[in-house]
Amino acid sequence: MKINNKNAGILENVKINLKVKLSALWVTLMLCYIYADILSLYKPGAVESIIAGKMGPFPATQTALLLASIMMIIPAAMVFLSLLLKPKVNRWANIVLGVVYAVIGIGNLIGETWVYYLAFGIIEIVLTVLIVFYAWKWPSQE
């Protein structure tokens, strides 16, 4: 019995749903945030600053920690919401929040000199621009 394998070795290019792409981008963004923050603990003086009650240049007050928490809760929630929300709301949520987090990413790089953090920051900005791009190009129903 002879098997026709003229397409053997050609891998199928599976189309990925836009909602899954957006969700995956938010997951990747969150992982970059987490690893950048973990690596920041190794910078000289970082642990001493934390012990002294500082978050970078700011005091670690309840308000500051709440704001930082909200800033991280939103992208984490977008992992799920990108899969759940209806297309119109989903599209605008991803566009608006993608732009907001791109601006935050740019702001985080102002005055930064550590190369690892610059690398993470650039990747985070690219990820948020991709979120905005994919959401902006959301296909309309026929």
VENJO-V288492 format. One record per pair of residues at least 12 apart in sequence whose ideal C-beta (glycine too) atoms are under 10 Angstrom apart, sorted by the first residue. I is the first residue (numbers start at 1). J is the second residue. D is the distance in whole Angstrom. If there is no record, write none. Layout:
# VENJO-V288492
{{I/J/D} {I/J/D}}
This chain:
# VENJO-V288492
{{17/83/9} {18/82/9} {18/87/9} {18/90/9} {18/91/9} {18/94/10} {18/134/6} {18/135/8} {18/137/9} {18/138/6} {18/139/7} {19/81/10} {19/82/6} {19/83/5} {19/84/8} {19/85/8} {19/87/8} {19/90/7} {19/94/10} {19/134/10} {19/138/10} {20/82/8} {20/83/7} {21/82/9} {21/130/9} {21/131/9} {21/134/6} {21/135/10} {22/78/8} {22/79/9} {22/81/9} {22/82/4} {22/83/8} {22/85/10} {22/90/8} {22/91/9} {22/93/9} {22/94/6} {22/98/9} {22/130/9} {22/131/6} {22/134/6} {22/135/7} {22/138/9} {23/78/8} {23/79/5} {23/80/8} {23/81/9} {23/82/4} {23/83/5} {23/84/9} {23/94/10} {24/79/9} {24/82/9} {24/127/10} {25/75/10} {25/78/9} {25/79/9} {25/82/8} {25/94/9} {25/98/9} {25/126/10} {25/127/5} {25/128/8} {25/129/10} {25/130/6} {25/131/5} {25/132/10} {25/133/10} {25/134/7} {25/135/10} {26/74/9} {26/75/5} {26/76/8} {26/77/9} {26/78/4} {26/79/5} {26/80/9} {26/81/9} {26/82/6} {26/83/10} {26/94/9} {26/97/9} {26/98/9} {26/101/9} {26/127/8} {26/128/9} {26/131/7} {27/75/9} {27/76/9} {27/78/9} {27/79/5} {27/82/10} {27/127/10} {28/79/10} {28/123/8} {28/124/9} {28/127/6} {28/130/9} {28/131/10} {29/75/6} {29/76/10} {29/78/9} {29/79/9} {29/98/9} {29/101/7} {29/105/9} {29/123/9} {29/124/6} {29/125/10} {29/126/10} {29/127/5} {29/128/7} {29/130/9} {29/131/8} {30/72/8} {30/75/5} {30/76/6} {30/78/9} {30/79/7} {30/124/10} {30/127/10} {31/127/10} {32/105/10} {32/119/10} {32/120/5} {32/121/9} {32/123/6} {32/124/5} {32/126/10} {32/127/7} {33/71/9} {33/72/7} {33/75/7} {33/76/9} {33/101/10} {33/105/10} {33/108/10} {33/120/8} {33/124/7} {34/72/9} {35/116/9} {35/120/7} {36/108/9} {36/114/10} {36/116/8} {36/117/6} {36/119/9} {36/120/4} {36/121/8} {36/123/9} {36/124/8} {37/72/9} {37/117/10} {37/120/9} {39/114/9} {39/116/6} {39/117/8} {39/120/8} {40/56/9} {40/114/8} {40/116/9} {40/117/7} {40/120/9} {42/116/9} {43/114/7} {43/116/9} {43/117/9} {55/67/10} {55/68/7} {56/68/10} {56/108/9} {57/111/10} {71/100/10} {71/101/9} {71/104/7} {74/93/10} {74/97/6} {74/100/8} {74/101/8} {75/97/8} {75/98/10} {75/101/7} {75/104/10} {75/124/10} {75/127/10} {75/128/9} {75/131/10} {77/93/10} {77/97/10} {78/90/10} {78/93/7} {78/94/7} {78/97/6} {78/98/9} {78/101/9} {78/131/8} {81/93/7} {81/94/9} {81/97/9} {82/94/7} {82/97/10} {82/131/9} {82/134/10} {82/135/9} {87/135/10} {87/138/6} {87/139/9} {87/140/9} {87/141/8} {88/138/9} {90/135/8} {90/138/8} {91/134/9} {91/135/5} {91/136/8} {91/137/10} {91/138/5} {92/135/8} {92/138/10} {93/135/8} {94/128/10} {94/131/5} {94/132/7} {94/133/10} {94/134/7} {94/135/4} {94/136/9} {94/138/8} {95/131/8} {95/132/5} {95/133/9} {95/134/10} {95/135/5} {95/136/6} {95/138/9} {96/132/9} {96/135/9} {97/128/8} {97/131/8} {97/132/9} {97/135/9} {98/127/9} {98/128/5} {98/129/7} {98/130/8} {98/131/4} {98/132/4} {98/133/8} {98/134/9} {98/135/7} {98/136/9} {99/128/8} {99/129/9} {99/131/9} {99/132/6} {99/135/10} {100/128/8} {101/124/8} {101/125/9} {101/127/9} {101/128/5} {101/129/10} {101/131/8} {101/132/9} {102/124/8} {102/125/6} {102/126/9} {102/127/9} {102/128/4} {102/129/6} {102/130/10} {102/131/8} {102/132/7} {103/125/9} {103/128/9} {104/121/10} {104/124/9} {104/125/9} {104/128/8} {105/120/9} {105/121/6} {105/122/8} {105/123/9} {105/124/5} {105/125/4} {105/126/9} {105/127/9} {105/128/6} {105/129/9} {106/121/8} {106/122/10} {106/124/10} {106/125/6} {106/128/10} {107/121/10} {108/120/9} {108/121/6} {108/124/8} {108/125/9} {109/121/4} {109/122/8} {109/124/9} {109/125/8}}
